[in-house]
Amino acid sequence: MDRTRATLLYMFLCIALFGRGTITQGNQDTEGYTAKSLQLIGFYFDYRTQKQEEQHTHEVHCSRERSRAAWKIIEEYLKPFVEREKHEISRNCRLHPENDIFRDQEQHKIPVDINEWRCGYCNKIFEAEKFLDQHFDSRHYDLLNVSHSKCLADLCGALHCDLVVDSNSKSSKIKCNTAAAARNHHFCESLANSCFAVNHSPSANRLHELFLRQFCDAHTCSGGRKPFSRGRRKHSSILYLAISILTLMLLPVFYVIVYLYQRENRKGTQVLKRVSQLGQKAKPS
């Protein structure tokens, strides 16, 4: 329907332009007719541009929310161990940051305040992160590397994204699907094999074993095994950090006060000794 309307509008504009070429009188009616024709041409091209943008936006079939959850899990439950082993993840591994089509946009999110987010591309301010996401989808969709990147949300079956997306985690109340658990377990093992190949290096062997324990073992309906059993990245408390900085600032002041106090005590002791010595000399022998 939209394509038909656009075709009819285009034909009308062509006829209008052709008719304008046959008009030889340069009166005011012709000028008004020309202005209306140019205005219609502008509307037509604006319409085409808008439709192209909408079609381009709909080409992205990847959940931003689940991709964010997958990246959060990788950052907290895998990356600390990779950094500890000083292991570099290959770009062929689907866990690599370049395989997240939203990574560049996520890095251009600037949390200014609790209810204030800034776009790192155009510096616009938004009241919530979801509004900034909508802004990215409508204004900065051209920055998504759709052709060379994969959707990180596709890894959620292996990485237990539901535990992050749903903070209340109703998964324990849902009956376990044996077939789905087996499928996710197989997918998880394939990730471990492709990203941390066995016998490639000692660090790869250790990370392969860790990935199985951290993510894959929990894909079972037998119970007893929970995901992320090896722990997560430890976040330093803001209060603890503030107390530490304040302590470092006040510690020199404390030592200066102690030093001055002790020096005053020494002076007072010396004065008392002199007074006592003078008193002893004044007594008759």
Kinemage of the C-alpha trace (Angstrom):
@kinemage 1
@onewidth
@group {chain A} dominant
@subgroup {mainchain}
@vectorlist {calphas} color= white
{ca met a 1} P 0.000 0.000 0.000
{ca asp a 2} L 2.782 2.467 0.879
{ca arg a 3} L 4.716 1.542 -2.225
{ca thr a 4} L 1.641 2.163 -4.400
{ca arg a 5} L 1.091 5.592 -2.866
{ca ala a 6} L 4.740 6.486 -3.369
{ca thr a 7} L 4.554 5.402 -7.041
{ca leu a 8} L 1.423 7.460 -7.667
{ca leu a 9} L 2.974 10.477 -5.982
{ca tyr a 10} L 6.118 10.107 -8.050
{ca met a 11} L 4.089 9.904 -11.288
{ca phe a 12} L 2.119 12.998 -10.285
{ca leu a 13} L 5.331 14.918 -9.664
{ca cys a 14} L 6.767 13.861 -13.001
{ca ile a 15} L 3.619 15.083 -14.777
{ca ala a 16} L 3.751 18.329 -12.805
{ca leu a 17} L 7.373 18.937 -13.764
{ca phe a 18} L 6.682 18.089 -17.405
{ca gly a 19} L 3.729 20.476 -17.431
{ca arg a 20} L 5.901 23.177 -15.961
{ca gly a 21} L 8.339 22.767 -18.846
{ca thr a 22} L 5.598 23.480 -21.378
{ca ile a 23} L 4.452 26.696 -19.691
{ca thr a 24} L 6.011 29.761 -21.253
{ca gln a 25} L 4.185 32.518 -19.426
{ca gly a 26} L 6.095 33.827 -16.441
{ca asn a 27} L 3.161 35.144 -14.504
{ca gln a 28} L 2.425 34.780 -10.795
{ca asp a 29} L 0.210 31.719 -11.336
{ca thr a 30} L 3.149 29.877 -12.848
{ca glu a 31} L 5.397 30.838 -9.934
{ca gly a 32} L 2.802 29.593 -7.451
{ca tyr a 33} L 2.421 26.396 -9.396
{ca thr a 34} L 6.211 25.911 -9.382
{ca ala a 35} L 6.430 26.524 -5.623
{ca lys a 36} L 3.740 23.940 -4.938
{ca ser a 37} L 5.509 21.450 -7.191
{ca leu a 38} L 8.795 21.936 -5.359
{ca gln a 39} L 7.019 21.576 -2.037
{ca leu a 40} L 5.488 18.279 -3.176
{ca ile a 41} L 8.912 17.119 -4.311
{ca gly a 42} L 10.286 17.871 -0.851
{ca phe a 43} L 7.437 15.960 0.783
{ca tyr a 44} L 8.065 13.022 -1.504
{ca phe a 45} L 11.771 12.763 -0.715
{ca asp a 46} L 11.112 13.215 3.012
{ca tyr a 47} L 8.595 10.384 2.768
{ca arg a 48} L 11.085 8.127 1.016
{ca thr a 49} L 13.825 8.922 3.557
{ca gln a 50} L 11.506 8.213 6.481
{ca lys a 51} L 10.390 4.887 5.004
{ca gln a 52} L 13.979 3.883 4.336
{ca glu a 53} L 14.931 4.704 7.941
{ca glu a 54} L 12.003 2.671 9.269
{ca gln a 55} L 12.913 -0.281 7.070
{ca his a 56} L 16.544 -0.019 8.190
{ca thr a 57} L 15.478 -0.008 11.839
{ca his a 58} L 13.337 -3.116 11.392
{ca glu a 59} L 16.323 -5.005 9.982
{ca val a 60} L 17.774 -5.391 13.504
{ca his a 61} L 16.235 -8.549 14.936
{ca cys a 62} L 18.129 -8.671 18.194
{ca ser a 63} L 16.957 -7.991 21.733
{ca arg a 64} L 18.896 -5.122 23.266
{ca glu a 65} L 17.751 -6.053 26.776
{ca arg a 66} L 18.861 -9.682 26.524
{ca ser a 67} L 22.109 -8.681 24.821
{ca arg a 68} L 22.768 -6.349 27.739
{ca ala a 69} L 22.029 -9.172 30.175
{ca ala a 70} L 24.402 -11.519 28.335
{ca trp a 71} L 27.165 -8.915 28.383
{ca lys a 72} L 26.625 -8.267 32.090
{ca ile a 73} L 27.020 -11.980 32.803
{ca ile a 74} L 30.206 -12.152 30.729
{ca glu a 75} L 31.603 -9.082 32.501
{ca glu a 76} L 30.852 -10.308 36.031
{ca tyr a 77} L 31.111 -14.082 35.879
{ca leu a 78} L 33.677 -14.788 33.165
{ca lys a 79} L 35.899 -11.795 32.448
{ca pro a 80} L 37.532 -11.685 35.940
{ca phe a 81} L 38.799 -15.245 35.475
{ca val a 82} L 39.972 -14.510 31.911
{ca glu a 83} L 41.903 -11.481 33.185
{ca arg a 84} L 43.384 -13.529 36.008
{ca glu a 85} L 44.645 -16.098 33.492
{ca lys a 86} L 45.884 -13.286 31.198
{ca his a 87} L 44.083 -15.003 28.354
{ca glu a 88} L 42.960 -13.149 25.223
{ca ile a 89} L 39.610 -14.229 23.813
{ca ser a 90} L 39.700 -14.783 20.060
{ca arg a 91} L 37.488 -12.716 17.775
{ca asn a 92} L 36.094 -15.960 16.419
{ca cys a 93} L 34.652 -16.617 19.871
{ca arg a 94} L 31.050 -15.453 20.110
{ca leu a 95} L 31.799 -14.103 23.592
{ca his a 96} L 34.136 -11.475 22.113
{ca pro a 97} L 32.911 -7.849 22.495
{ca glu a 98} L 32.940 -7.292 18.728
{ca asn a 99} L 30.160 -9.869 18.372
{ca asp a 100} L 27.784 -7.575 20.263
{ca ile a 101} L 26.092 -5.252 17.768
{ca phe a 102} L 25.049 -2.911 20.591
{ca arg a 103} L 28.484 -2.660 22.222
{ca asp a 104} L 29.456 0.709 20.736
{ca gln a 105} L 26.098 2.251 21.652
{ca glu a 106} L 26.256 0.842 25.181
{ca gln a 107} L 29.684 2.402 25.607
{ca his a 108} L 28.214 5.766 24.604
{ca lys a 109} L 25.740 5.746 27.487
{ca ile a 110} L 26.697 8.278 30.147
{ca pro a 111} L 24.875 7.908 33.496
{ca val a 112} L 24.835 11.476 34.806
{ca asp a 113} L 22.478 10.927 37.752
{ca ile a 114} L 19.938 8.395 39.019
{ca asn a 115} L 17.242 9.716 36.672
{ca glu a 116} L 19.470 11.251 34.023
{ca trp a 117} L 21.252 9.606 31.092
{ca arg a 118} L 23.290 11.348 28.405
{ca cys a 119} L 23.813 10.234 24.810
{ca gly a 120} L 27.518 10.110 24.072
{ca tyr a 121} L 26.922 10.847 20.381
{ca cys a 122} L 24.789 14.007 20.506
{ca asn a 123} L 24.795 14.870 24.274
{ca lys a 124} L 21.002 14.763 24.601
{ca ile a 125} L 19.655 14.103 28.112
{ca phe a 126} L 17.021 11.472 28.961
{ca glu a 127} L 15.175 10.672 32.171
{ca ala a 128} L 15.617 6.886 31.934
{ca glu a 129} L 17.816 4.364 30.182
{ca lys a 130} L 14.895 2.963 28.182
{ca phe a 131} L 14.329 6.377 26.579
{ca leu a 132} L 17.993 6.509 25.639
{ca asp a 133} L 17.620 3.049 24.068
{ca gln a 134} L 14.701 4.332 22.001
{ca his a 135} L 16.814 7.320 20.973
{ca phe a 136} L 19.581 4.989 19.796
{ca asp a 137} L 17.090 2.933 17.777
{ca ser a 138} L 15.594 5.953 16.033
{ca arg a 139} L 18.533 8.351 15.674
{ca his a 140} L 21.759 6.325 15.785
{ca tyr a 141} L 20.709 3.014 14.243
{ca asp a 142} L 23.218 3.611 11.421
{ca leu a 143} L 26.050 2.996 13.918
{ca leu a 144} L 25.003 -0.630 14.452
{ca asn a 145} L 27.406 -3.035 12.771
{ca val a 146} L 24.674 -5.389 11.601
{ca ser a 147} L 26.578 -6.909 8.692
{ca his a 148} L 29.646 -8.120 10.606
{ca ser a 149} L 28.283 -8.741 14.080
{ca lys a 150} L 26.150 -11.380 15.717
{ca cys a 151} L 23.425 -10.982 18.266
{ca leu a 152} L 24.777 -11.542 21.761
{ca ala a 153} L 21.247 -12.300 22.951
{ca asp a 154} L 21.470 -15.589 21.032
{ca leu a 155} L 23.854 -16.819 23.748
{ca cys a 156} L 21.311 -16.347 26.515
{ca gly a 157} L 20.304 -20.000 26.434
{ca ala a 158} L 23.810 -20.962 27.507
{ca leu a 159} L 24.523 -18.020 29.846
{ca his a 160} L 21.317 -18.068 31.977
{ca cys a 161} L 20.232 -14.542 31.000
{ca asp a 162} L 16.809 -15.055 32.561
{ca leu a 163} L 18.384 -14.759 36.003
{ca val a 164} L 19.510 -11.229 35.104
{ca val a 165} L 16.544 -10.075 33.010
{ca asp a 166} L 14.041 -11.204 35.634
{ca ser a 167} L 15.387 -9.970 38.951
{ca asn a 168} L 12.658 -11.854 40.804
{ca ser a 169} L 13.703 -15.047 39.001
{ca lys a 170} L 10.545 -17.090 38.639
{ca ser a 171} L 12.497 -19.849 36.932
{ca ser a 172} L 12.489 -21.957 40.076
{ca lys a 173} L 8.682 -22.033 39.983
{ca ile a 174} L 8.561 -23.158 36.348
{ca lys a 175} L 8.751 -26.855 35.617
{ca cys a 176} L 12.094 -27.760 34.100
{ca asn a 177} L 12.031 -28.761 30.440
{ca thr a 178} L 14.414 -31.689 30.003
{ca ala a 179} L 14.777 -31.210 26.245
{ca ala a 180} L 15.493 -27.480 26.589
{ca ala a 181} L 18.012 -28.114 29.373
{ca ala a 182} L 19.826 -30.697 27.239
{ca arg a 183} L 19.843 -28.342 24.245
{ca asn a 184} L 21.232 -25.452 26.307
{ca his a 185} L 23.834 -27.754 27.877
{ca his a 186} L 25.048 -28.856 24.442
{ca phe a 187} L 25.142 -25.251 23.227
{ca cys a 188} L 27.072 -24.222 26.347
{ca glu a 189} L 29.660 -26.946 25.794
{ca ser a 190} L 30.095 -25.901 22.165
{ca leu a 191} L 30.830 -22.349 23.362
{ca ala a 192} L 33.422 -23.652 25.774
{ca asn a 193} L 35.063 -25.729 23.031
{ca ser a 194} L 35.152 -22.895 20.486
{ca cys a 195} L 36.312 -20.152 22.865
{ca phe a 196} L 38.680 -22.121 25.103
{ca ala a 197} L 39.994 -24.987 23.033
{ca val a 198} L 41.346 -27.903 25.023
{ca asn a 199} L 45.120 -28.475 24.714
{ca his a 200} L 45.560 -25.028 23.166
{ca ser a 201} L 47.311 -23.678 26.261
{ca pro a 202} L 47.286 -24.269 30.029
{ca ser a 203} L 45.195 -21.118 30.565
{ca ala a 204} L 42.688 -22.221 27.907
{ca asn a 205} L 42.374 -25.605 29.609
{ca arg a 206} L 41.642 -24.004 32.973
{ca leu a 207} L 39.136 -21.573 31.460
{ca his a 208} L 37.447 -24.407 29.576
{ca glu a 209} L 36.937 -26.292 32.816
{ca leu a 210} L 35.774 -23.130 34.592
{ca phe a 211} L 33.252 -22.336 31.845
{ca leu a 212} L 31.739 -25.813 32.181
{ca arg a 213} L 31.415 -25.454 35.963
{ca gln a 214} L 30.310 -21.818 35.862
{ca phe a 215} L 27.609 -22.099 33.197
{ca cys a 216} L 27.087 -25.529 31.652
{ca asp a 217} L 26.660 -27.760 34.707
{ca ala a 218} L 23.536 -25.862 35.786
{ca his a 219} L 21.677 -26.861 32.596
{ca thr a 220} L 20.040 -29.892 34.134
{ca cys a 221} L 16.694 -30.830 35.634
{ca ser a 222} L 18.235 -33.002 38.333
{ca gly a 223} L 18.753 -29.975 40.595
{ca gly a 224} L 21.529 -29.314 43.060
{ca arg a 225} L 23.693 -27.303 40.666
{ca lys a 226} L 23.351 -23.564 40.370
{ca pro a 227} L 24.875 -21.262 37.729
{ca phe a 228} L 27.784 -18.967 38.541
{ca ser a 229} L 29.088 -21.321 41.234
{ca arg a 230} L 32.614 -19.905 40.890
{ca gly a 231} L 31.543 -16.449 41.994
{ca arg a 232} L 31.455 -13.026 40.387
{ca arg a 233} L 33.498 -9.872 40.097
{ca lys a 234} L 33.815 -8.145 43.443
{ca his a 235} L 32.558 -4.556 43.361
{ca ser a 236} L 34.112 -2.163 45.836
{ca ser a 237} L 31.543 -0.403 47.953
{ca ile a 238} L 31.202 3.334 47.368
{ca leu a 239} L 30.910 3.887 51.106
{ca tyr a 240} L 34.036 1.841 51.729
{ca leu a 241} L 35.891 3.810 49.057
{ca ala a 242} L 34.769 7.132 50.543
{ca ile a 243} L 35.837 6.064 54.043
{ca ser a 244} L 39.224 4.953 52.731
{ca ile a 245} L 39.840 8.274 50.985
{ca leu a 246} L 38.732 10.232 54.051
{ca thr a 247} L 41.016 8.143 56.260
{ca leu a 248} L 44.011 8.789 54.013
{ca met a 249} L 43.265 12.506 54.091
{ca leu a 250} L 42.844 12.712 57.882
{ca leu a 251} L 45.749 10.428 58.785
{ca pro a 252} L 48.481 13.081 58.239
{ca val a 253} L 46.436 15.586 60.235
{ca phe a 254} L 46.160 13.094 63.090
{ca tyr a 255} L 49.930 12.531 63.149
{ca val a 256} L 50.576 16.295 63.150
{ca ile a 257} L 48.217 16.755 66.112
{ca val a 258} L 49.914 13.899 68.014
{ca tyr a 259} L 53.328 15.336 67.247
{ca leu a 260} L 52.374 18.838 68.488
{ca tyr a 261} L 50.748 17.381 71.595
{ca gln a 262} L 53.857 15.387 72.476
{ca arg a 263} L 56.093 18.405 71.856
{ca glu a 264} L 53.969 20.528 74.202
{ca asn a 265} L 54.183 17.814 76.828
{ca arg a 266} L 57.972 17.766 76.546
{ca lys a 267} L 58.116 21.539 76.963
{ca gly a 268} L 55.865 21.378 80.006
{ca thr a 269} L 58.016 18.654 81.541
{ca gln a 270} L 61.188 20.653 80.980
{ca val a 271} L 59.626 23.769 82.590
{ca leu a 272} L 58.579 21.770 85.643
{ca lys a 273} L 62.078 20.359 85.992
{ca arg a 274} L 63.591 23.836 85.869
{ca val a 275} L 61.132 25.137 88.453
{ca ser a 276} L 61.821 22.229 90.752
{ca gln a 277} L 65.582 22.707 90.375
{ca leu a 278} L 65.292 26.409 91.202
{ca gly a 279} L 63.154 25.578 94.226
{ca gln a 280} L 65.744 23.121 95.512
{ca lys a 281} L 68.558 25.686 95.167
{ca ala a 282} L 66.571 28.347 97.084
{ca lys a 283} L 66.331 26.186 100.218
{ca pro a 284} L 68.915 26.992 102.985
{ca ser a 285} L 71.554 24.360 103.518
